[in-house]
Every structure is written in C-alpha cells, then in structure tokens.
C-alpha cells in the first residue's frame, strides 16, 4: 500500500482508525506489531507516526493511502449531538463518532465540489419552535396542515446531507438513534440515523437532529441527558415539523381511542407514541389521558412494533454530490477523501449505475408528478 504523499502522516488519525475499528490501544498495537506505549505517544502526537507504520496500517485495515495524510476539516468542528439510550457504551459512542467524522468530511468535500447549495438554517432559529417549524415549512412550500411526504428529501433540499444507517449493520449500534454536529463554521452539514429504525421513528429522528442544526450551532459542551433544554427543544421542533399544532387540535380529543391515533400516523408518518406525546404537550389531551394511552400502547406490544407501515425513505443527495463533485470511481474518491472504500459503498451508490439526478417531491404543487432536481 502506497501513501498518497510522502509527507509526515498525521498521528491523530491513528485515533480515528482505532475508533473506527472499535479497538483498544493494546489491540491496535498488536495488529501493527508495535507497543501500546508507542500507539499512545503517536496518538498524543508526542512521537511522529512513521511512514512505514502508516503503510502497514493501510494494508492491515484496507485504508486508502491518503487516510493518514488528510488535513483537519471544518466538518470536525463542533459538538456532536446524539439520540442514544442509556445502554450505549463509550466504545460504541467513539465508533459512531468516528464514522460520523468520515461521513461528514465526505459530504462537505463532495457538496462543495459539486456546487450544491449551502445550508442557511440560522434564519429559522426563532424562540418559538412552533413558529420556527411554520416558517421552515412555508419556505419549502408545505401547507400549514399538510403532511411532509418525504422527510429525508425535505432535509436534503435545505442543503443538509442525510445518511440512514450510518453504521454497517451491527446490533451494538442500535443503542444510538441519530447524530448531528451543529457548527456555524460548516455550512454543508449532515444528519444521520445510526442503526435500523422504523421509518416513522427515523423521520422524527431526522427532524430532531435538524432542530439541533438550527438552534445549537454555538453549542460548546455535550448535551447531557434527554431532559436537557436543547434536547427538549429539538423534540418540540421535530413534533411541530411533522405534526402541526393545528392538526393536533382538530384531530385529537380526550375521547379519541388508541386505534384512532393510527389514522394520524398513516396520514403524517409519525409514530403513535409521538402523536400522544405531542397531543399531551399541546394540552389537547390531559396528562391522565396521556398516561392511559401510553399504558394501552405498551400493553398492546406497540413499543416494539406499532401497526400501520410508514414508507421507508432513501437519501439521494450524498450519492449525487459525490458523483458530481468527486466522480464515480470508488477508488479514486476514496483516495481523494481518505474514506475507506467499504464505507463509500455503504453510504453511496457508487457500485450501482450512475444516477441521473436526485428527484425531489414538489411540495408546492403535489399534483405535479415530474419532481424537481436537487441542483
């Protein structure tokens, strides 16, 4: 394996490799036939990473020669936000963050090279999340009572890249739901779902992370817990995007049965549990009624699998941006970006036939079936 450049490899990239592989320093050292103390010193950049060790790592882990030579990227700046369970381990968190770093760099480089629009989201950061959602929906031509037909495409229209299933299929990753990295310095951000999620849950996850991008670009420290103000605000914004308050007040009442909520789910692509929570937050139902509905929801086994199938959504912008900005040769793109080929294939369509362009659902004229291109 030849390095893309004979310049000094970045030792800090050894941390990225270790986290991508979910290895300890000792385990990585064994793979590279070096000592654990050597790995530690290189990661701290108190000792340089020899070119021959970088070459060995590229061969051992199937990395492009540019992996250790890429420069720090604006997409790395900022605090990563998570939707995750309390069971998520530190090792898993490091791994998904490392995956997110690679994907965020890939999208920023591809989007910038393709000339696609930048994301200008701060204009929607009004103090009232209901107002913010209304302004954003209006800017996209979505009626005040209309469902969002495709949440993924909506986010992509804003200039935000989307990745579903950031991590290759692995049950350990299911403790993380969604990720973003709010950062005013990066106007080509991404949002990602991590493991497999029901489409209705995935749509809410996307809107939640979009809320973080809109409101938390100056976030200085990690968000601690689901009750943190930033998390609660992101959930309120997500609910307002997918299910406007006017719809809740017109369709939900104290007497609406649990099965009556299924029709709202079918129409708006949001889980029954989220509809109940939204109705409760808007005081369309009493706290007592909400508790009763959640008990029924759980007793029906709906916490694991709700009735009414919501259509799955597939991202298109990442693949389109990579093809237009970086090319369709997976090896060449890997060498340009430093992203491993297997991840490129997982996140894009580079192994498939070239796309003719990503079609966007025409929100302004839903009767028009021609669609709109992303760029």
Secondary structure as UniProt FT lines:
FT   TURN            11..12
FT   HELIX           13..20
FT   TURN            21..22
FT   HELIX           25..32
FT   HELIX           36..43
FT   TURN            44..45
FT   HELIX           51..61
FT   TURN            65..69
FT   HELIX           74..76
FT   STRAND          79..84
FT   TURN            86..87
FT   HELIX           90..114
FT   HELIX           122..124
FT   HELIX           129..139
FT   TURN            140..141
FT   TURN            144..145
FT   HELIX           151..157
FT   TURN            158..159
FT   STRAND          161..163
FT   HELIX           171..175
FT   STRAND          176..182
FT   TURN            184..185
FT   STRAND          190..193
FT   HELIX           199..215
FT   TURN            217..218
FT   TURN            226..227
FT   HELIX           229..242
FT   HELIX           245..251
FT   TURN            254..255
FT   TURN            258..259
FT   HELIX           260..268
FT   HELIX           272..281
FT   TURN            282..283
FT   HELIX           287..299
FT   TURN            300..304
FT   HELIX           317..325
FT   HELIX           330..337
FT   HELIX           341..347
FT   TURN            350..351
FT   STRAND          359..360
FT   HELIX           363..365
FT   TURN            366..367
FT   STRAND          372..373
//
